[in-house]
């Protein structure tokens, strides 16, 4: 073979090697990019929001922005929180775990654990885990229990210690004229607040102000600004946005009140105390009565509020929903305008429900459907058509869901189950329909058809059973009439018994 021939063969070999090497490098880059691509996450928390929205079938509610989100998302129709009060519900969400001690039923659970140096799961929250995995994490408003994420009492200056000391790169709130987070949380349009006025306020306010005349409008503005900053970063981000309304006081700008005709607002479909229960399962609406002393009437289990006042309060709550819906819309529009929605998971979550006179209660803090059921809407990149999932799911399922969607390994065995499969197939027949909740010395399990609750107390009866196929508003406890169903469901309920209630806290008498 001549030298010329050898030269050409070498050139051909070099060209082939170059093509192969280039192909390998491209494949490596693509694979590496795919495995390293992490979706951004926008997590919207809404306080005291029951699933009374247009997308949940409430035609009388004006919630166009959340409804639009749902039209491109999976809406979970039967989502339940683990604890029907703010702090513990959020702590459970953030950890993916159910409560095991009575401290974990307190609104101050994160503060108490921090002060007592109680070991937490490592990392302390799914936000912390995302941060450890390279995410830039920003919280705005109420994500844990405190309205700005810092530990301090209602009438104290803003504290220096965070409830979640390791989770946030930035923890923000614009308290505006209210000066602190807690004052803003209970704020009225003139800059006053429930705390400084010692509860000498009404439980609602209708003021002719702009959206920024109440704190949630400022939170929306701050979220828009932060999204624009995050869009320029070269790393994935988690943005948590915590809105205050419709938490008491039911305050909203006048234009949102004007969306409703108060005379046409329906009253509760469950106005009386459920049959065959002990009133110990309910409460006397203490938050509503004691902290809003200028209300027209006092709520009680003995005498229901008048129809006129009940309609006014429901009107106020609905106006607060429409107000917060408008703020959600601002955040979502900014996400779209920046082109971020193509690579961003959006979660909208309510921390628990709320009784609007249902079972004569005005508030949360019960193991009923009214207090435990809340909205959960999840949008993943590429979703163009919405779907409704009728499976029973829990707030603790959100942690493993986000980790799977972002291809991140769980740092420990969470008790929740990933919803990623249901996002692909909302009708998945293999899904195990149950969600456990805890409060008031009781454990409750919701299945596809029933709710069974067992109380560890002296007052009888301690077992309650509701058939949601025939009694969706839990008006009749049928436990004594259906011992077979109770017996079967007790085995399910015991699977959620974390040891929270021991024998010393009350022996159930069935």
Protein Blocks (a to p, Z undefined) as FASTA:
>chain_A
ZZklmmmmmmmmmmmmmmmmmmmmmmmmmmmmmmmpccdddddddehiacbdfknopakb
ccfklmmmmmmcccdfbbcdfbfcfklmmmmmmnopacfbfklmpfklmmmmmmnopacd
ddfbfklmmmmnopacddehjfblblnopacdfklccdfbdfblmlpmbdcddekjnopa
klmmmpcfkopafklnnopacfbdcddddfklpmklmmmmmmmmmmmmmmmpcbdcdddd
ddfblcdcddddfklmmmpcfklpccdfblbccehiafklmcehlmmmmmmmmbfbdcdf
kbccdfklmmmmmmmmmmmmmmmmmmmmmmmmmmmmnopmmmcccddddfbdcdehiahi
acehiabfklmpccdddddehiabdcddfbdcdfklmmmmmmmmnopacfbdcfbdcfkl
mmmmmmlmkbccdddddeehiacdddfkbccdddddfbdcfbdcddfklmmnopaccklm
mmmlmmmmmmmmmmmmgolacfknopadZZ
